[in-house]
Amino acid sequence: MNTITKRCLCLFSILMLTVFSHTALAVADPSQVNTTFHMTGQVTTPNIQGFYGIIGDDGVKYQPINLPRKFKKDGLIIQFDAKLKANTMSTFQWGKIVELSNVTKITSSIAPEERKAIHLLLKRLDSFNTKDLEKLQEIDIVSRQLTKEQFDSWVAKYDHFTLLYVDISDADSTSITGSCYYTRELVNGMTLHGSTDLAAMTFTLSQTSSGWKLTESGSLSNQPIQYSADTLAALKEKSVKKYNTDNLATLWQRI
């Protein structure tokens, strides 16, 4: 190998190292690859010229490879279906690389902090409805103290958990504190107003490296001791007035 060839190979090696030092290789969780999930979030332009990312309401950053031009607006609230892309090269070292579908704009007066809380609380109630402790413990750190036997014993008593109303009392970039009301159907039992039981709780959500998690929960101190049909009807009316629905799972349909 002559001197000129050696120099060319050396220069080529340096060039390749320079290129790949600025390129991120996205390695997705194998269990999530090829699995489509639904998400809501906000389009953002994080000081990278020509780049548009999405901060999901789950607190996770997403780097879309195919965000339609009409949605490339900083601050735009959207909902979308996404699929994680495994072993994908990117020059932007920002977020999880995803391929989008069914992207639509969300027109809503709900504050971002409340939207994030609704998203997590819906996932929490969905884990109750599907009786899936593993899914619950992904987002609810408090529940990680439960054994499967304890969880199964409790959740077997109820069905059809429905989120009715959320109140945010305090919020910043790292935590969201508030309260919520939800109904659940008693599987084998009755209350004074039928099989529907109305429950309430306080919560604190914290931003972690893997998104928003429920880190504290408790009883709502000012909730009525006994719920009547009138109490439930009044709460549903309050929910419809604020959200145009008394079932928050229908807010964005595919949430």
N, C-alpha and C positions, 0 to 999 in steps of 0.2 A: 504494500500500500504506500503510494507516494505521499510527499508532504502536503501537497494541495488537497488530496482526498481526505487526509487526516484532519486538516483544518476545516474542511467543509462539514465533516461528520461532527466535529466539536461544536461548530457554530449551530448546526441543526439541533444537537442535544440541548444546548443552552436555550435555543428558541422554544423547544418543546417544554422545557422546565418552566420557562417564563409564562407560557400559555396556560399550562395546567396549574400553576401556582395561583392563578386568578380564576380558576374554573372549579365550581363545586360539583361533586358527584353525589347525587341524591340517592341514598340507599333506603328504600321504604321498608317498613315492617312487612315481612313476608305474609303475615296473616291478614294484612289489609290490602295487599296488592290485588288488583282486579275486582275489588269490592267497591261498589258505588254507594256514596253516602250523601245525604242532603245537609245543606248548611246555609245559614244566613250570615251576613257580615258586611263590612265596609271597605270599599275600594280605597287604596292609599298609594301615594307616590313618595316613598321613603328616601329622598335625597339621592336617587339614582336616575340619571337622565334617561328618559324613554321607558322607564320601568313602572309597571302597575302591579301592585300586590293586593291581597285581600286579608284583612284581619278578621277572622271568623268570630262569631259570637261565642264560640267555645274558648276564645283567647289564643287560638293557634294562628300562626302566620301561614298563608298559602300563596304559592307562586304559580299562577296559572300560565299554561303554555298557549292557551287559545282564548283569552278574554276578548270578546267582540269589541270592535272599535267604539260602538255607541255606549259601552259601559265603562270606557276608560275616562272616568271623571273622578277626581279626588273627592272623597267624602260621600260618594254615592252608596246607598244602601241596597244590597241585592240579595237574592236567594238563588241557589244553584245546586246542581248535582255535581259531584266530583269523584274522580278516580285517581288514587295515588299512582305516580309513575315511578317504577323501580329502576335504579341504576341509570338515571337520566343525567346527562351533562348540562350544566348551566353556568353562564358567566356571572350570574347574580347569586351571591351567597346569602340568600334570604328565604326562609320558610320552606315548607313542604311543597314539592313540585306536583301539580295536579293538572289533569285534563278535565275541562268543564263541559257541561251540557245543561240544557233547560235553564239558562240564565234569564232572570227577570228582575226588574226594578221593584223595590218595595216602597210604597208610599204610606208612611205611617207617622203619627205624632208621638209614638212611644219613644221615650228617651233611650239612648244607647245602653245605659247601665241597667235599665229595667228590661230591655230586650235581651241582654246577656243573662240576667237572672231568670227570665222566663225560659230561655233556651235550656239552661241547666236543670231547672226545676221540672220541666217537661221530660227530660231524659231520666231524671230520678223517678218520677211517677211511672214512666214507661217500664223501668226495671222492676217496679212493683207489679205492674200489670202482666209482665212476662215472667215474673218470679225468677229473676236472673240476678243473683247476688254478685257475680263477677262483674256484670255491667254496672251495677250500683256502686261497687267499690272503686271503679275506675274514676268516678266523678265525686264520690262522697267519702271523704277521708274518715269522717266520724264512724261510718258503717264498717270500717275495716276491723273494728273491735268485735264484730258479730261473727259467730260461727254459722256454718250453713244450717245446722239444726235449729238455732235460734231464729234465723231469718225465715226458714221454711215454716216454722211453727207460727210465727206472727203473720206472715203474708198470706197464709192459708185462710185466715179469717175474713179477708177482704178481696174485693174485685172491683174493676172499673174505676180506678182512681182518675179523677178529673180536676185539673187545675182551673180555679175560678178567678182568682184575683191576687195581684202582687202589689205590694207597697214598698218603695225604696226610701229608707230613712237617712242613709248616708252612703256616699260613694266617692272613690278616687281611682287612680290608675291601678292600684294594687288590691283594693278590697271593695266589696259591695255588701251593705247590711240592710236588711228589711224584714218583711213578714209576708206570709201568703196564706190563702184559704184554698182548701180543696175538698172535694167530696169523695167518698168511697162507699161501695155497696157491701153490706154485711152478707157474708155467704150463708151463715146459719144463725140468724138472730134478727131482732127488730129493735128499733128505737121508738121514742114517742111519736116520731113522724115517719114511720115506715122503715124500710131497709136501708135508706140513704143516711149515711153518717157524715156530718160536717166537721172537718178538722182544721186546725190552724197551727202555724209554727213560725218562729223567728229563725233567721238564717244569716250566716256570714259566708260570703264567697271570697276566696283569695286567689290572686293571680300567681300561678306557679310556672315553672319552665315548660310544663306540658299543658298549659291552659288553665281555665278557671276550675276551681274545685270547691266543694262545700266543706268548710273547715269547722263550722260551729252551727249547732241547731238547738232549739229549745221550745218550750211552750210559750204561747202568746199570753202574757199575764192578764190582759184585759178582755180575753175572750169570754163569752157567756158560759156558764156552767152547763146549761142545757140549751140545745138548739131546738127551735120550733120551726114549723113549716113557713111561718111568716119571716123568721130570721133568714132562712135559706132563700126565700123568694126575694127579700130585700137585697141580699148580697148578689143574687143573679141579676137583678135590675141594675145595681151599681156597676157590675161587670159589663153588661150590655151597653150602658151609657159611656163607659170608658173605652171598651175594646170592640164594640159592635158584635160581641159574642159572649156567651157565658161558658165557653169551653176554649181555653187558650191554645189547645192543640190545633185548633182550626184557624188560628191567626194567619199563618202562612201556608196552610194546607199540607205541604210536604215536610214541615219542620221535624 
